């Protein structure tokens, strides 16, 4: 059995569309002028913090 003690950021949501799309959404979320920002906020959530590690959802 493994016990997760620490991590390096938030996990992508289940239905995010793959690693490349997740990276695209993170870039759009960080750029208020991005045409995809509204989609990023809708998909990831307005309070989504990619730097925050959520131990309860990691494993």
C-alpha positions in Angstrom: 0.0 0.0 0.0 1.2 3.5 -0.8 0.4 6.7 1.1 0.7 9.9 -0.8 2.3 12.6 1.4 2.9 15.4 -1.1 2.4 16.5 -4.6 3.2 19.1 -7.2 0.0 20.8 -8.1 -3.7 20.1 -8.9 -4.8 17.1 -10.8 -6.7 17.9 -14.0 -10.4 17.3 -13.9 -11.7 13.9 -15.2 -13.2 15.2 -18.4 -10.6 17.8 -19.4 -9.8 16.3 -22.8 -6.2 15.1 -22.3 -2.9 16.6 -21.2 -2.4 18.9 -24.2 -5.9 20.4 -23.8 -5.3 20.8 -20.0 -2.1 22.8 -20.7 -4.1 24.9 -23.2 -6.8 25.6 -20.6 -4.2 26.5 -18.0 -2.6 29.0 -20.4 -6.0 30.5 -21.2 -6.9 30.7 -17.5 -3.7 32.7 -16.8 -4.4 35.1 -19.7 -7.4 37.4 -19.2 -7.2 38.4 -22.9 -7.3 34.8 -24.2 -10.4 34.0 -26.4 -10.6 30.6 -24.6 -10.6 32.1 -21.1 -14.3 31.7 -20.6 -14.1 28.0 -21.7 -11.2 27.5 -19.2 -13.2 29.0 -16.4 -16.2 26.9 -17.2 -14.2 23.7 -17.5 -11.8 24.2 -14.6 -14.0 26.4 -12.3 -13.6 30.0 -11.3 -11.6 29.1 -8.2 -9.3 26.5 -9.8 -5.7 26.9 -8.7 -3.3 24.7 -10.7 -0.6 25.2 -8.1 -2.7 23.9 -5.2 -2.2 20.2 -4.3 -5.4 18.4 -3.2 -4.2 15.4 -1.2 -7.7 14.0 -0.9 -8.3 13.8 -4.6 -4.8 12.6 -5.6 -5.1 9.0 -4.7 
